[in-house]
Amino acid sequence: MMSSPPTHQPAPDQLDDDFEIAEAKLEPAVAAPPKQRRRPALIGLGVALVALGGLGAAWLATSMSETVDVIAVREDVARGEQITEDDLTRASINADPALDPIPETRRSEVVGQYASVDLAAGTLVTENSFSGSIQPAEGESMVGVAVTTAQLPSEPLRPGDTVRIVDTPNPQDDPPGSTPDSIEATVVSTSVDPETGQRMVNVVLPEVRAPDLAARVATGRIVVILMSRAGGE
């Protein structure tokens, strides 16, 4: 009898390797997560922005809390009027280098001064708002009008009043048949001569009309008419 050739049996170690290879082929391939790279420059920029934001918030809070007391206008004051205590009030505002208001501590320096411009209620008083005396603005002139009480309104004139100086005829002449000539002006100040009792009314008007008014005043044949009160009264 012929004997069968011996069957080849794989070694145990080889079987284990074969199984591992087969399992590896069956497992799905899973990509490893990409490794993130940190950028120091971006991190530094973020930290800087956060710091700046904090500083900005702190500055804003500080600015909002820093207030100063200044002088404001309570009642309208016309140019040329003398400023009184009742015309002023106190206002608290945030400190702002763009503004130049007068501090409340200087109120006594402002009272008694004359308004250099029309001061509207609610506005702040600045160095340009007042002066110790009224000076004509550019393009204006000041003329002194000497008159008697008979040539003035019964109501006392005040700085800032609008008046009209009207020509009058000679005492022996007939009344004019047409509207007499007149010149409009703004009262700056008034005074009384204690010896003669004559009134002096200083007015400002356009400089082109100043010579004409001065010539009319010299004749003494004028009357002062009150047109409107200072401040629209």
C-alpha positions as CSV (number, residue, x, y, z in Angstrom):
1,M,0.0,0.0,0.0
2,M,1.1,3.4,-0.8
3,S,1.1,5.9,2.1
4,S,-0.4,9.4,1.7
5,P,2.0,12.3,1.7
6,P,2.0,14.2,5.0
7,T,-0.2,17.3,5.1
8,H,1.6,20.6,5.8
9,Q,0.2,22.3,8.9
10,P,1.0,26.1,9.2
11,A,2.8,27.2,12.3
12,P,0.7,28.9,15.1
13,D,2.6,32.2,14.8
14,Q,2.0,32.4,11.1
15,L,-1.8,31.9,11.7
16,D,-1.8,34.8,14.2
17,D,-0.1,37.1,11.6
18,D,-2.6,36.1,8.9
19,F,-5.6,36.9,11.1
20,E,-4.1,40.3,12.0
21,I,-3.6,41.2,8.4
22,A,-7.2,40.2,7.5
23,E,-8.7,42.2,10.4
24,A,-6.6,45.2,9.3
25,K,-8.1,45.0,5.8
26,L,-11.6,44.8,7.1
27,E,-11.3,47.9,9.5
28,P,-12.3,51.2,7.8
29,A,-9.6,53.7,7.4
30,V,-10.1,56.6,9.8
31,A,-8.1,59.8,9.1
32,A,-6.3,61.2,12.0
33,P,-7.5,64.7,13.0
34,P,-5.2,67.4,11.6
35,K,-2.9,68.9,14.1
36,Q,-3.7,72.6,14.8
37,R,-0.9,75.1,14.5
38,R,-1.0,78.0,17.0
39,R,0.0,81.4,15.6
40,P,1.6,83.5,18.3
41,A,1.0,86.7,16.3
42,L,-2.7,86.3,16.2
43,I,-2.8,85.4,19.8
44,G,-0.9,88.5,20.7
45,L,-3.2,90.6,18.6
46,G,-6.3,89.3,20.3
47,V,-4.8,90.0,23.7
48,A,-4.0,93.5,22.7
49,L,-7.5,94.2,21.4
50,V,-9.0,92.9,24.6
51,A,-6.7,95.2,26.6
52,L,-7.5,98.2,24.4
53,G,-11.2,97.5,24.8
54,G,-10.9,97.5,28.5
55,L,-8.9,100.8,28.5
56,G,-11.5,102.4,26.3
57,A,-14.3,101.4,28.5
58,A,-12.5,102.7,31.6
59,W,-11.7,106.0,29.8
60,L,-15.4,106.5,28.7
61,A,-16.6,105.8,32.3
62,T,-14.1,108.3,33.7
63,S,-15.0,110.9,31.1
64,M,-18.7,110.5,31.8
65,S,-18.2,111.0,35.5
66,E,-16.0,114.1,35.2
67,T,-18.4,117.0,35.1
68,V,-17.7,120.7,35.7
69,D,-20.0,123.5,36.8
70,V,-20.2,126.4,34.3
71,I,-22.3,129.5,33.7
72,A,-25.3,129.3,31.4
73,V,-27.9,131.8,30.3
74,R,-31.2,131.6,32.0
75,E,-33.0,134.5,30.3
76,D,-32.4,135.9,26.8
77,V,-30.0,138.8,26.9
78,A,-29.8,141.2,23.9
79,R,-26.6,142.6,22.7
80,G,-25.8,145.7,24.7
81,E,-27.8,144.8,27.7
82,Q,-26.2,144.7,31.1
83,I,-26.1,141.1,32.5
84,T,-27.8,140.6,35.8
85,E,-27.7,137.8,38.4
86,D,-31.2,136.7,37.3
87,D,-30.0,136.3,33.7
88,L,-27.6,133.5,34.7
89,T,-27.8,130.0,36.1
90,R,-25.5,127.1,36.8
91,A,-25.0,124.1,34.4
92,S,-23.1,120.9,34.9
93,I,-21.5,119.5,31.7
94,N,-19.0,116.8,30.9
95,A,-15.5,118.2,30.6
96,D,-14.7,118.8,27.0
97,P,-11.5,120.5,25.7
98,A,-13.5,121.7,22.6
99,L,-15.7,123.9,24.8
100,D,-14.5,127.1,26.6
101,P,-17.3,128.0,29.0
102,I,-16.8,130.3,32.0
103,P,-16.6,128.4,35.3
104,E,-19.3,128.9,37.9
105,T,-16.7,130.3,40.3
106,R,-16.4,133.4,38.1
107,R,-20.1,134.4,38.1
108,S,-19.4,137.6,40.0
109,E,-17.0,138.7,37.2
110,V,-19.8,138.3,34.6
111,V,-22.6,140.0,36.5
112,G,-22.7,143.7,35.6
113,Q,-20.9,143.3,32.3
114,Y,-22.5,144.0,28.9
115,A,-23.6,141.3,26.4
116,S,-21.3,141.5,23.4
117,V,-23.7,139.4,21.3
118,D,-27.3,138.2,21.7
119,L,-27.3,135.5,24.4
120,A,-30.0,133.0,24.0
121,A,-31.4,131.1,27.1
122,G,-29.8,127.7,27.5
123,T,-26.5,128.7,25.9
124,L,-23.1,128.7,27.8
125,V,-21.3,131.9,28.6
126,T,-17.9,132.2,27.1
127,E,-15.2,134.9,27.1
128,N,-16.6,136.3,23.9
129,S,-20.1,136.7,25.4
130,F,-19.5,139.9,27.4
131,S,-17.3,142.9,27.8
132,G,-17.0,145.8,30.2
133,S,-18.3,148.3,27.6
134,I,-20.2,148.0,24.4
135,Q,-18.1,148.4,21.3
136,P,-19.5,148.7,17.8
137,A,-19.2,145.5,15.7
138,E,-17.5,145.5,12.4
139,G,-19.4,147.7,10.0
140,E,-21.1,149.6,12.8
141,S,-20.6,153.0,14.4
142,M,-21.7,154.5,17.7
143,V,-23.4,157.9,17.8
144,G,-24.4,159.9,20.9
145,V,-27.9,161.4,20.6
146,A,-28.5,164.3,23.0
147,V,-32.2,164.9,23.6
148,T,-34.6,166.3,26.2
149,T,-37.3,164.3,27.9
150,A,-39.8,165.7,25.4
151,Q,-38.0,164.0,22.6
152,L,-38.0,160.6,24.2
153,P,-40.7,158.0,24.8
154,S,-42.3,158.0,28.3
155,E,-40.9,154.5,28.8
156,P,-37.2,154.5,29.8
157,L,-34.9,153.2,27.0
158,R,-32.8,150.2,27.8
159,P,-29.7,148.7,26.1
160,G,-30.7,146.5,23.2
161,D,-33.9,148.5,22.4
162,T,-34.5,149.2,18.7
163,V,-35.3,152.9,18.1
164,R,-36.0,155.1,15.2
165,I,-34.6,158.7,15.2
166,V,-37.1,160.8,13.2
167,D,-36.6,164.3,11.7
168,T,-39.0,166.9,12.9
169,P,-39.8,170.3,11.3
170,N,-39.0,173.7,12.7
171,P,-41.4,175.0,15.3
172,Q,-42.9,177.5,12.8
173,D,-43.1,175.1,9.9
174,D,-46.2,173.1,8.8
175,P,-46.2,169.4,9.5
176,P,-44.6,167.5,6.6
177,G,-46.9,166.3,3.9
178,S,-45.0,163.0,3.6
179,T,-43.3,160.5,5.8
180,P,-40.3,162.2,7.4
181,D,-36.8,160.8,7.1
182,S,-35.7,158.5,9.9
183,I,-32.8,156.3,10.9
184,E,-33.1,153.0,12.8
185,A,-30.5,152.2,15.5
186,T,-30.0,150.1,18.6
187,V,-29.6,151.6,22.1
188,V,-26.3,150.8,23.8
189,S,-26.6,152.9,26.9
190,T,-28.4,155.9,28.4
191,S,-27.3,158.6,30.8
192,V,-28.5,161.9,32.3
193,D,-26.5,165.1,32.7
194,P,-27.1,166.1,36.3
195,E,-26.6,169.8,35.6
196,T,-28.8,170.3,32.5
197,G,-31.1,167.3,32.8
198,Q,-30.4,166.5,29.2
199,R,-30.5,162.8,28.2
200,M,-27.7,161.1,26.2
201,V,-28.6,158.0,24.3
202,N,-25.7,156.1,22.7
203,V,-26.8,154.1,19.7
204,V,-25.1,151.8,17.2
205,L,-26.1,151.7,13.6
206,P,-24.5,150.9,10.2
207,E,-21.4,153.0,9.7
208,V,-22.7,154.4,6.4
209,R,-25.6,156.0,8.2
210,A,-23.6,157.4,11.1
211,P,-22.6,160.8,9.5
212,D,-26.2,161.4,8.5
213,L,-27.5,160.8,12.0
214,A,-24.8,162.9,13.6
215,A,-25.8,165.9,11.3
216,R,-29.5,165.5,12.2
217,V,-28.7,165.3,16.0
218,A,-26.7,168.6,15.7
219,T,-29.9,170.4,14.5
220,G,-31.8,169.3,17.6
221,R,-34.9,168.6,15.4
222,I,-35.3,164.9,16.1
223,V,-37.5,162.6,18.1
224,V,-36.6,159.2,19.3
225,I,-39.3,156.5,18.8
226,L,-39.2,153.1,20.6
227,M,-39.8,150.4,18.0
228,S,-39.2,147.2,19.9
229,R,-37.8,146.1,23.3
230,A,-34.7,144.2,23.8
231,G,-35.3,140.5,23.9
232,G,-38.6,140.8,21.9
233,E,-40.7,142.2,24.8
